[in-house]
């Protein structure tokens, strides 16, 4: 039942909002904040969201629950003075090299300083600067730009249960850093990038490869090709003022050609290829009863977590590479023949929503003859920057198709970007492979949705009952691992995506404070394309059928295993636990 309170004299209804800040936002108003993120616990660290409550004085709106009849004032002399003082103190202790900061133009500290008219800072400027940590393949950490909001610490703990980042020291010496002050590349970071997604400043940023890609594009002796992951198409438009979930794949194809890419493909093709191999592998395991449940292997953050924390369970992981790492070797093998060039003159660029894909591309298992199959990985944010720097009016572009034959895909490939999508795509194909019958209703809605982090569906394959479980975040996956080790697990397939809601919310996607709503809109954009495509099952992709007939022979063939499957590494012995 709705209750009411008053905000600046206006009567506002509230129901189950957890705090005043959410009530304020629901009413179409806002107060600034650095530390609050709707998907994380309230912390109340930054004090930017203070409001004045009659009879209660100054209160942090992100930690105070709403109550019937409260009278709240957002912009009193006191609240504005407190916010301006907080901003000045943060800026005094901040590296103010904004022009060269990776977050310039997208920095919340910069934004609020401008909104509150901070023209001068009354406090002494920071003098002692700490070294920048660029040891990770995915993330750059600049402690000089950290405002101690704690959002990254909570994301690491609450999403992944991993606690790679934490607070160190006390008082004015307080820092956020990896365990024991070690570089980020030398601890058990899984490269998911959720810390980057919630960081309001340039303290945690994506390790950019834009300049490397430009160097290849502008080199006339190189041919540069790209392939684009499913969830990029429903998020990139946000960087150009479009609504979340709007499918811009046609504009992306056009933009990449204008940037200078020689050929443009779609990683959805690689997703269809993944399903051919993974569905076959799953049915073989069900038949033999070995290494069940099968774990999906598309998420590189999940893979690294398993290698580091549960190496005794690596046999449960599907041996299939991810769509990115299936598509790239196919391109490496076949595109040089199409273009009449040698491998050394081809550059393969993957456009991904994920910072962990940069780590995956560097794995020696994802290479041939010592040369990586994926030369560079650009995130959605990096691609948006690249398009802007090329002077392209993205919104004015006419949509274009991807190049054939590795640009044709089905709806099953598209939905890979949302939590539950890999499992749903696999079930569509596995059902028909196992029963020989046509699956009439391909919409398996029980495992859809971005808010629930654990979902299940039971399947009936002509009398064989199978349960598929879908989880997002490593913290949730750990619960399923415990069930397996306890002998209480009832599922035969486990889909894991490290990022809440799946790849649509990857660490390389445009970030937003209204994360839950945007995740769902992006997911719905993928399901909309799935419904509209002529084929919705991976094995019905004509280009996939042709690839097997002319090159790979059949799913799980010797040739398919050479190119499309991989092995995993026990990283436990190299983890920080062995460092004394």
N, C-alpha and C positions, 0 to 999 in steps of 0.2 A: 504493500500500500504506500502510495506517494505521500511524502511529507514536504513541508515548505520551510525555507529560510529566506533571508533577504540579502541581496548583493547590491551595494550602492543604491539602496532604497527600492530595488526591483524584487518582487516576490518570485522565487525560483523553486521549482519542484525538484526533489531528489528521491531516489529509491535505494539502490544498493551500491552507490558509488563509495569507494573505500576512503576517500579523503575530500577535503574541501576543494583541492585543485581540480579534481575530476568534475565536481559539481560546477565550478566556475567555467571550465571548458565546455561542459554540456550546455551551459546557458549562452554560449557564443562569445564568451569573454576569455581573457587569459592573463596570467601573470608570468614573468620570466622564471626560468629554472635551469640549472645545469645538471643537478644530480638526479632529478626524477625521471624515470622511464616507466611507462605503464606496465611493461612486462616484467619489471624487477621490483624487489621489495623497496619500500620507502626508506630513505636514509636521512634526510633532513640535514645534509652537510653544508650546502652552499649558502643557505639563508636568503636566496634571491626571491623565493616565492612567498615572502612574508606578507601577511595581510593584517589589518587591524580589526579585531573582533570586539564589539561593545561588551564591556564587563570582563573581558579576558585579556585585553591589551594586544601586543604584537604576537602573532602566532605563525608558525610555518604551515602553509596551506597543504603541503604534500604529506604531512604527518598527522594533521588534526582531522578526526572523523567529523562528518556533518551531523548536526543536531537540529531538531525542530526549533524554529524560531530564532536561530542565530542571526545577528545583524553584522554583516561583514562589509568592510570598506577596503577597496583595492588600492586606491591611489591617494592616500593621505600624505601630509607633509612628512610624517614619520616613516612611512613605508618607502617613499621615494628616496628619502635621505639615506635609509639603510641600504637600499639597493645600489645607490650611487657609491656609497662608501665601500661596499663589497666589491664592486667593479674596480674601483681605484686600487684597492689592496691586491686584488688578483692581478691587475695589470702591472703593478709595481714589482711583483714577483714573477713576471712572465717575460719570456723572450718576445720582444715586440717587433721582430723582423717579419712583419706581416706580408710584405711584398713577395718574399721568397718562400712563404709557408705554403705547404701543400693544401691546407684547408682555407686559404684566403678566399673570401667570397662565400664560404660555406661554414664559417666558424661562428659558433654561438656567442663566444666572448666578444668577437669583433662586432657582431650584429647588435648586441645589447649596449656595447660602448657607444655605438653610433646612435641608437635609439634614445639613450639617456643623456646624450650630449656631453660625453666625457671628452673635454678638450685638453685638460692638463691633469697631471697626477701629483698629488701633494706629498707623496712618499718617495723615498730614495729608490733608485732603479736597482734591479738585481745586478750583482757584480760577478758572482762565481757561477760559471756555466758548467754543466755536466756534459760528458760526451754523449753523442747520439748513438743509439744502438741499432745498427742495420744488419745484425748477424742473422736474422731470420730471412728465409727466402720469400716471405709473404708480407711481413709487417715491419714498419720502421717505428721505433720508440724514441721520442724526444722528451726526456724528463723536464726540460726547461720550459715546456709548454703545458705541463700538467697542472691542473687547478685543484687536484685532490678531491674531486667530486665522488670518486669511488665507483662510478658506473661500470668501469671495466672490471674491477675486482668482483662486483656482484654478478656481472654477466658471466664471467669465467666460472664462478662458484655455482650460481643458481641455474645456468643453462647446462653447463658441462660437468658440474660437480668436481672440477679439476683443480681449481685454486692455484693456477700458474702465477697469477699476479696477486700481490698483497701489499699491505702497508708496512713500511719499515721505518725504524727510528721514531723519535718523538718530537713534539714541539715544532720549532722552525726548521728542523732537520728532516721532518717527515717526507717520505717519498713513496710512490707506488712503483714497485719493481718486481722482477721475477725472484723466485726463492734464492736466498743467499746472495743476492745482488749479481747473479750470473747473467750473461747475455741471453736474450730471448731465444736465440738459435741454439743454446746449449742446455735448455730445460725441456720439460715434456709438453711444451706448447703443441697443440694439434693444428695450428694455423687456420682455425675456423674463421677468424676475423670478427667475431661478435664483439670483442673489445673495441675494435675500430668502429664498428657500427654505432656503438653507444657513446663514444668519446665526443664531447662537445667542442673540442679544440684540435690543434694539430699535434697533440701528444702521442697519439697512435694513428698511423696512416698506412695506406696500402703501399707496398714497395712497387714503385711504378716501372714499367718497361716501355713506356710510350716512346722515349727517345731511341731506344734500340729498334723498335718497329719502324719509326720514321727513317732511320738510317738504312734499313733494308729496302723500304719503299722507294727512296730517292736514289738507290743504287741501280743504274740501268742494267747491270749484269744479273740482277736477281729477279726472280718471279715470286711474288708474295700472294699467298692464298689465305683465306680466313674461313673458319666455321663457327657458328653462333649457337650457344646453348639455349634450351627452351625458355628459361625464365628471363633472359635478357630482353626478349621481345615485349614483355608486359611490364617492364620497369624503366627502360631507357627513356621513354617519352617523358617521364617525370622531370628529367633534367632540362626539358625544353618546354615545360609548362603544360604538358598533356596530363590527362587523368591516369592514376594508377590502374593497371589492368588493360589499358588500351594496347592492342596488338600492333606494334610498329615494325614487324619483321620486313615488310616490303620496303619501308623507308630506310631501314638499317642496311639492307642489301644495296640500295641505291647510294646511300652515304658512303659505304665502304668502297664502292667502285670509284666514286668521286675523290675519295681520299687517295686512291692509287692502288688498291688491291687488284690483282690481275684476275682472280677468280674468287667467288664467294659461295660457300656451301653452308649446310645446316647440320648442326650436331644432332638434331632430331633423327637424321639418318643413322648416326652412330647409336642413338638410343634404340631404334628399331633393331639394329644389329645386336646390341646388348641383349635384348629380349630373346632373340633367336637362340643365342648361346645360353643365356641364363635359364630360360624356361626348359630347354633340353636338359641342362645340368640338374635342375631341380627335380624333374621327373625321373631321371636316372637315380638320384639319391633316394627318392621315395620308393623306387622299385627295389633298391638294394638295402634300404634302411640304414645306410652309412652316413655319418657326418650330418645328421639332422639335429636341430633345425639348420637350414641353410640361411646364412646371413648375406644380404645384398652387399655389393662391393663398389657402388658408384660414388660414395662419399669419401674423399681422401682423408678428411679429418677423422672419420670413424675408423678407417683403415689404420691410420697411425696410432690412434688410441688403442686399438686391439693389439697392435704389434708391441706397444710399450707396456700396456697394463695387463693384457691377457694373452700372452703369446702361446699359452697352452691350448687356446681355443681357435687358433688360426685355421685349423682344418674345417671349421664351420663356415668360413668365408667362401663365397663363390670365387672361383678362380678367374671369373670374367673381369676384364678391365672395365673401366668406366666408359661411357659413351665418348668422352673426349679422347681417351687413350685407345679406343677402338677406331675412331674415325681418322685420327692422325696417321697411324701406320698404313691404313688403306690409301690415304692421299699420298703418302711418301712412296708407296709401291706403284701407284697407278698414274698419278698426275704427271710425273716426269715423262712418262711414255706419251701421254696426251699432248703435252707441250713440246716434246722433243728436246728436253734438257736433262742434265745430270742432277743427282740428288743435291749436290753441293750448291747448286744454283736455285734451289727451291727453299722458301721459308714458309713454314706452317704456323699460323697465329690462331690460337683458340680464344674466342670471346666468351668469358665465363662470368657467372654471378658470384664467384667463389674465390677467396684469397688462398685457400688450401690447394687449389688447382696449380698454383705456381710451384708449390712443393711437389705435387704429383708429377709435373712435367720434368722435374730434375731427377726423379728416381731412375737409377740405372736400369731397372726392369722395363722402363718405358722408352727404350732406345734400341737402335739396330746398329751393330758395328761401332758402338761407342758414340753414336750421334743420336741426340734426342729426337723422338718422333714429333713432338710439339716444341717448336723453337722458342715461342714466346706465348705467354698468357696475359691477356688484357682483361681486366674486370669491366663490368658495366660502367662504373664511374670513369675509368680510364678511357673507354671508348667515347663516352660523352664529351670528355675534355678534348679528345683528338678531333672529333667532328667540329667542335666549336673553334679550335685553333686553326682548322683548315678553312674557316670562313664560310661554312656550308649552312644554309638556311634549312634546317632539318624538317621543319613543319611544312615547308613548301615543296618538298620532294615528292615526285610521283612514285608510287610503290613499284618495285621491280622483283622479279622472281630470282631465286638462287640458281646457280649453275647446275646443270645435269652432269653426271647421273647422281652425284652425292648431295643433292639438294632436295630430293623427293622424300617425303616422310608421311607417317600416319598420325592419327590422333593419339595413339598409344605413346609415340615418341614425344609428343608435345607435353603430355601430363607428367612426364618425368620431373618437371620443375617444382611440383607441389608434393608435400608430404603425403604418402600413399600412392603416388603416381607410378612409381617403379613396380610396386606390388600389383596394382591394378592392371598395368600393362602386361606384366608377366602372367597373371591369371587369365587374361583374355586369350593369350596364345597357348598357355599350358593346358587349358581346358580343351581346346580343339585338338591339340596334339595328342592328348591322353584319351579322349573319348571318340574322336573322329566325327563328332557332331558340331554343328554350328551353334555358337553361343549367341542366343538371341538378344539378351539384355546385357550390353557391355558396360553399363554404368553401375559400378560397384560402389555405391555411395556410403556404405558402412565404414569404409577406410578413408573417406575424404574429410576435409575440414582442417583448418589451420590452428584452431584454438585448443583442441584436445591433443595431448601429446602421446596418447596411447590408444590405439583402436584395433579391433579384430574383426575378421570375417571368417565364417566357416563355409567351406566348399564341399560339394558332393560330386566327385568324379566317378559317376556310375557306380555308386556304392562305397567308394573310398572317400572317407571323410578327412579333410585337411583343414587346418586352421592357419591363417596368415595373420601375423601381428605387424602393426606399423607403429613406430615410435619416432619422435623427433626430440632432439637434444641428447647428449651423451648421458646426462644425469638419468633420463628416463630409460635409456638403453641398459644402463648398469642394473636396473631392477630386473630386466629380462634375463640378463646374464646370471644374476643370482638365482633366478628360478631354474635355469638350466643346470647350474651346478648343484642346486638342492634336489634336482630330480622332479620338480613339480611343474615344469613347463609343459603346456598342452599344444603348443604351436609348432608347425613344421617349416615355416618361413618367417624370417624377421627382417623387415625393412628398417634401416636406420638412416636418418639424416641428422647431422650434428646441429644444424641451425633450426631454431624454432619455426615450424611451418614449412621447412624444406628450403630448397635452393632459391625460391622466390624471395626469401629473407636472408640470402647469403651475405657474407661479410663484404662483398664487392658491389652490392647493390646500393642505389641511392637510399639514404637513411631518412627516417622521419620519426618525430616524437609520437605520432599517432600510428604506431607500428601495427597493432592488431587489425585495425580497419584496412590498412593498406595491404597487409599480407593476404587477407581474404579477397580483396579486389584483384590483386595480381593472380591469385589462384583461379578465380572465376574467369579471368581473361584466358587462361590456358584451357580450362574446361569448355569455354565457348568455342575456341578454335578446334578442339577435339570434336565437338558436335558437328561442326561445319565441314570438316574434311571428308572427302569421298571414302577413304579407308580409315578404320579405327583400330585395326589389329596389325601388329608389326609384321607378321608373316604374310600379310596381304599386300605389302609394299612391292610393287613391280620391280623397282630398282634393286631391292634386297634379294628378291627371287633371282634376278639376273646375275647379281654378284655371286651368289652361291652356285648357280648353274655354270658360270664361266670361269670362276676363280677359286672360290672357297670349297666347292663340292657339296658339303652338307654341314649342318650345325654340329660342332664339336669334332669336326674332322681334324686330321693332322695339320693341314694348312691353317685351319681356323685357330687351333691351339698355338701355333707358332706366332700368329699375329695378334690374336684377340684375347689370349689368356695370360695369366701372370702367376708369380709366386710372391710370398710375403716374407718379411724379415723379423726375426726376434730382436726387438730394440730394448728389451728389458735390461740387458747387461750394459747398455750404453746410457741408461737413464741416470738422472741425478741421484737416485737412491744408492748407486755404487760409488758416489763421489764423497770421500770423507773430508 
